[in-house]
């Protein structure tokens, strides 16, 4: 058992199965609406907390816009007031609309998108306004069940605290985790969620 495998075991023993907001993101398998909720959440959660994301998602549910199709039909202008709780709501409304348009128009929905290669999807997500590596990989891992390890600030802090690497760049850390762990999206989902839970508990 290598160092990262031991770290996963340690966090799993400490916190158990990821719960609360992670109960959806780490659910396996997910229904089509649940997958779409993860995609929306990946945008909404940027620079805010889960409490605000839940408020925005509840507004979207009431407006019947808590799906890619609903987002696309509503459009950015009418979408913005619904997601006000997450902040930067006009900007995020545009990001959500562009994401919905991309999935629906380019691929004809998530079902057809899911079968495409990881690198194709990742490169195309990164071309979208408002989607960087962390958001793209969150969508791939939690929304589409692809074995891509997500790197965020909590991961960097933990790696630094445990002296696991000097290079804290996204690419290096992603390779560090994927090279030292079994290539399994279920493991990646739970491990990343536990890292975030651990990081929040230390704040």
Long-range contacts (C-beta under 8 A, 24 or more apart in sequence): 2-180, 3-162, 3-164, 3-180, 4-164, 4-176, 4-177, 4-180, 4-181, 5-180, 5-181, 7-158, 7-162, 7-164, 8-181, 8-187, 8-190, 8-191, 8-194, 11-191, 11-194, 11-195, 11-197, 11-198, 12-190, 12-194, 14-198, 15-194, 15-197, 15-198, 17-190, 18-189, 18-190, 18-193, 18-194, 18-197, 20-50, 21-50, 21-53, 21-54, 22-193, 22-196, 22-197, 25-142, 25-189, 25-193, 26-142, 26-189, 26-190, 26-193, 28-145, 28-186, 28-189, 29-145, 30-145, 32-110, 32-111, 33-66, 33-67, 35-110, 35-143, 35-144, 36-66, 36-67, 36-68, 36-110, 36-143, 37-66, 38-138, 38-139, 38-142, 38-143, 39-68, 39-99, 39-103, 39-110, 39-139, 39-143, 40-66, 40-68, 40-71, 40-96, 42-135, 42-138, 42-139, 42-142, 42-143, 43-92, 43-95, 43-96, 43-99, 43-130, 43-131, 43-135, 44-83, 44-86, 44-92, 44-96, 45-86, 46-86, 46-88, 46-92, 46-130, 46-135, 47-87, 47-88, 48-85, 48-86, 48-87, 52-85, 52-86, 52-87, 53-85, 53-86, 55-85, 55-86, 56-82, 56-83, 56-84, 56-85, 56-86, 59-83, 59-84, 59-85, 68-99, 68-100, 68-103, 68-104, 68-109, 68-110, 69-100, 69-104, 71-96, 71-97, 71-99, 71-100, 72-97, 72-100, 72-101, 72-104, 91-130, 92-130, 94-129, 94-130, 95-128, 95-129, 95-130, 95-131, 98-128, 98-129, 98-130, 99-128, 99-130, 99-131, 102-128, 110-143, 110-144, 113-144, 114-144, 114-145, 118-146, 118-147, 118-148, 121-146, 122-148, 133-170, 134-170, 137-174, 141-185, 141-188, 141-189, 141-192, 142-189, 145-185, 146-185, 147-178, 147-183, 147-184, 147-185, 147-188, 148-174, 148-178, 148-185, 148-188, 149-174, 149-177, 149-178, 149-181, 149-188, 149-191, 149-192, 150-188, 150-192, 151-177, 152-192, 152-195, 152-196, 153-199, 154-195, 154-196, 154-198, 154-199, 154-200, 155-192, 155-195, 157-199, 158-195, 158-198, 158-199
